Amino acid sequence: MNNQLTRRELLRNTTLAGVGVWLAETSHASADDKSANDKLNIAFVGSGGQANFSLDQLAGENNIVALCDVDDRRAARAYSRFAKAKKFQDFRKMFDKMHKQIDAVVVATPDHIHAPASIRAMRLGKHVYCEKPLAWSIEETRLMAEEAKKNKVATQMGTQGMAGDGARAGVEIVRSGVLGPVREMHVWTDRASGIWPQGINRPKETPVVPKGLAWDLWLGPAPKRPYHPAYVPFRWRGWQDFGTGAIGDMGIHNAAMAYVGRQAVGLAPALAVRVAATLVRYPAGTVEQVRVLHQPAGVKQTQPQGLVVIVDELPAPVRTSIGIVNICCVIRKKL
């Protein structure tokens, strides 16, 4: 009798290992070296756009058994590539018909669908890898955490920016102490300045819904409104009913590195975070506070009075990577 657990059995019986474990493991062995029992049966909710990144990482090492997307056009590449996978437009129907054949689920949809799809999967006992931001609201993230704990499933949020060398180098710079006492961190993004506009008027036109797009399913739990290309694809990030703006798009990458950097040197949570005109307050700790300012797109980046920016002292690879966005305007000790 063989008592060795397969990877699938291990995931089913543990709550200690995150989904990142199986994402990492699959990159170290070839598909030819694995038996059928070593491969996970994975379903995707959202099969176009960002989903292609995860499909590239998982394909061949696991079985892609189901693909769901409300837009046949966006999912065309995945549908063609994984011809044997079952295709759906409604993730509820996918789970109803195939939940017994699915081990894990990747959720790569607009923000407002993250929680509904992930929670439904977890209630069926499926492990979940959900793209960032974790959910559309803080309340939804708490509900997701409760479901993960209750159903004893492995979960992970996808935030690839924090896995890059630039972000890691930035953390190491803060951790090393080379900057001296860190008092203030600046983070900014250009996304809302035109890549996906925000603060614009709601369109009044009501064009015909493109063939292949199930608009009602795309809306999901969001308030009903007519279709318009101002929302789909990608530009939904600038609309409150669907996205989480610059914080959920790039702040989760750029500000996360500053947050981890502060944790690495034992600093207390930020005293205040300013995002455009909104001031978000966090509880003060017992050690020296660090302010993190998230400056809106289009605003001239200013150097705080009495502090010095030391961008030129950072290694060139950091200045030219995502680390520059996160750490190169980290301010060091007062003059």
PyMOL commands that set and color helices and strands:
alter all, ss='L'
color gray80, all
select helices_A, chain A and resi 7-13+19-25+31-33+36-38+51-58+76-81+91-101+111-123+138-151+160-163+165-176+191-193+215-219+235-238+245-264+311-313+316-319+322-327
alter helices_A, ss='H'
color red, helices_A
select strands_A, chain A and resi 41-45+63-68+86-88+104-107+127-131+155-158+184-188+272-275+278-281+291-295
alter strands_A, ss='S'
color yellow, strands_A
deselect
rebuild
show_as cartoon
